[in-house]
Every structure is written in structure tokens, then in C-alpha cells.
Amino acid sequence: MKYVILILLLIPITGFGLTSYQIKVRNWAYFMATPYNLGYTFTSIIGVESNFCKTKHGIDPLGNGCSQIHQRTAEIITGIPFISRKILITNDRVNLDIALEYLRFCFFTFHNNWVDGVLCYNKGPTGVQNIPPWERSKEDYVKKVRTEMLRLFKTKLEPNEI
């Protein structure tokens, strides 16, 4: 019994059961995206994609790092051909920077329409255009991001937590 209590005290858990590193990633995402009015949206997407870097290898075998961005998408967004997949997986700040630029591209492409911008992040611009407009808000991914946003609204994100 003493060992169980000791182990539980050593686990750094705060927020909704997040480790201290997950909280750091959550805050990076929020404060990186806030100047573009995408703070909660981007942070929610990172939460849905990888649970704030808890899993860097998601369901999609092409996804990389915290943001689960595809290597080809990262090459297009950065303009760097043959960008290393290792960099996308191991350097979380670079991964988030590229993902934020991609999300900004998505919102620009769809004239700041929230549903279409979020779907674009998940399915790409052509993937959004293949879904009828009246069906887009019913997509599972949009629902997951909205749910994550509601959880984040209840959590006060402070600059001193970075």
C-alpha cells in the first residue's frame, strides 16, 4: 500500500489528467495561435490529434508528431522539399509551428469559416469540397474538436504556465 501511494505521488498529473509535458504542449499551442485568433481552435485540434503529445504516432500512419501533420503537407507549407520525418516527430515546437501555418492556410482558403477550416486541417482542402456544406458540421472530427474546445473553455490557460 505504501508503494502505491508513493508511485501516485510521483506521477505529475494536473488539468484533466495531463502530465506536466502535456500541459506545456497545450500551452505552447494556445499561446502560439492566440495572435491569429485561433488559440482555442488550434489547441483543441492538438488535443484531438495526439492528446497534447501523449501519442506521437496516431491512427493515421502518415501523421507525424503532436499535430499528426503529413510529411507532404509539411513540405508544401514550409517550402522545404524532403523535410525529415524525424524532425516532425521529435521536435514538437517545429511540428506545432508547421501545423499552425497549415491551419492558418485552411482558414484563409475557406474565408475564416470555422467548420470548413477545421475540416480542411483534417481532410485537406479538396476533402472539404467533396462534402456537401449542410453535412460538414455533422462530421465526427468537427464534433470532437468542439467537445475539446468546451473542455478547454473550462480550463483557464495562463501565460505563466508556459
VEXLO-931826 format. One record per residue (C-alpha): residue in one letter; x, y, z. Coordinates in steps of 0.05 Angstrom, whole numbers, padded with zeros to 5 digits, always signed. Layout:
# residues N
aXYZ;...
# end
This chain:
# residues 162
m+00000+00000+00000;k+00057+00048+00016;y+00088+00036-00052;v+00023+00051-00089;i+00016+00118-00053;l+00089+00135-00067;i+00081+00119-00141;l+00018+00161-00146;l+00054+00220-00114;l+00110+00215-00166;i+00063+00220-00226;p+00058+00293-00248;i-00016+00299-00262;t-00057+00364-00268;g-00112+00391-00313;f-00154+00334-00340;g-00103+00281-00321;l-00047+00312-00364;t+00027+00305-00349;s+00068+00368-00340;y+00095+00360-00411;q+00025+00353-00440;i+00006+00417-00404;k+00068+00451-00433;v+00049+00429-00503;r-00024+00451-00492;n+00001+00520-00471;w+00050+00525-00528;a-00006+00511-00577;y-00053+00561-00545;f-00004+00618-00540;m+00026+00606-00609;a-00043+00610-00641;t-00074+00665-00599;p-00045+00723-00641;y-00083+00694-00701;n-00148+00686-00661;l-00140+00610-00666;g-00118+00596-00595;y-00174+00550-00572;t-00185+00520-00641;f-00112+00501-00652;t-00104+00476-00581;s-00166+00434-00588;i-00141+00404-00653;i-00075+00385-00619;g-00115+00355-00562;v-00157+00313-00611;e-00098+00293-00654;s-00049+00270-00600;n-00077+00286-00531;f-00025+00342-00527;c+00033+00298-00549;k+00016+00238-00507;t+00017+00198-00572;k+00061+00220-00629;h+00040+00162-00673;g-00034+00166-00685;i-00084+00123-00723;d-00062+00153-00790;p+00005+00121-00810;l+00022+00185-00849;g+00012+00231-00788;n+00073+00258-00753;g+00084+00286-00683;c+00037+00324-00637;s-00003+00353-00694;q-00006+00289-00736;i+00013+00331-00797;h+00031+00293-00860;q+00102+00297-00886;r+00079+00321-00955;t+00036+00375-00924;a+00095+00398-00882;e+00138+00402-00945;i+00086+00445-00981;i+00074+00491-00921;t+00148+00502-00906;g+00173+00501-00977;i+00227+00452-00955;p+00228+00391-01001;f+00242+00325-00967;i+00232+00352-00896;s+00256+00299-00847;r+00201+00257-00816;k+00246+00250-00755;i+00245+00326-00745;l+00169+00326-00749;i+00164+00272-00696;t+00219+00292-00648;n+00217+00369-00649;d+00149+00387-00621;r+00157+00462-00628;v+00174+00456-00703;n+00116+00407-00711;l+00068+00456-00678;d+00095+00515-00719;i+00083+00479-00784;a+00014+00454-00762;l-00006+00525-00742;e+00015+00551-00810;y-00026+00497-00843;l-00087+00514-00801;r-00079+00587-00819;f-00076+00566-00892;c-00140+00526-00883;f-00177+00585-00852;f-00152+00632-00906;t-00173+00583-00960;f-00244+00578-00932;h-00252+00652-00914;n-00248+00641-00839;n-00306+00592-00838;w-00293+00554-00773;v-00324+00487-00794;d-00291+00487-00862;g-00224+00508-00833;v-00224+00453-00781;l-00246+00401-00833;c-00192+00426-00880;y-00140+00412-00826;n-00165+00341-00821;k-00184+00324-00893;g-00147+00375-00935;p-00178+00429-00979;t-00204+00380-01032;g-00233+00334-00978;v-00276+00391-00952;q-00301+00409-01022;n-00325+00337-01030;i-00372+00342-00970;p-00439+00378-00980;p-00440+00444-00940;w-00501+00423-00899;e-00465+00358-00876;r-00398+00390-00856;s-00417+00409-00785;k-00440+00337-00772;e-00371+00307-00785;d-00342+00268-00727;y-00277+00308-00728;v-00314+00374-00721;k-00354+00346-00662;k-00290+00322-00628;v-00256+00389-00635;r-00318+00425-00609;t-00320+00379-00548;e-00247+00391-00534;m-00258+00466-00540;l-00313+00463-00488;r-00265+00427-00441;l-00212+00480-00454;f-00260+00538-00441;k-00269+00510-00371;t-00193+00510-00361;k-00162+00578-00352;l-00098+00579-00393;e-00047+00627-00361;p+00016+00655-00394;n+00057+00638-00332;e+00045+00563-00344;i+00088+00563-00406;
# end
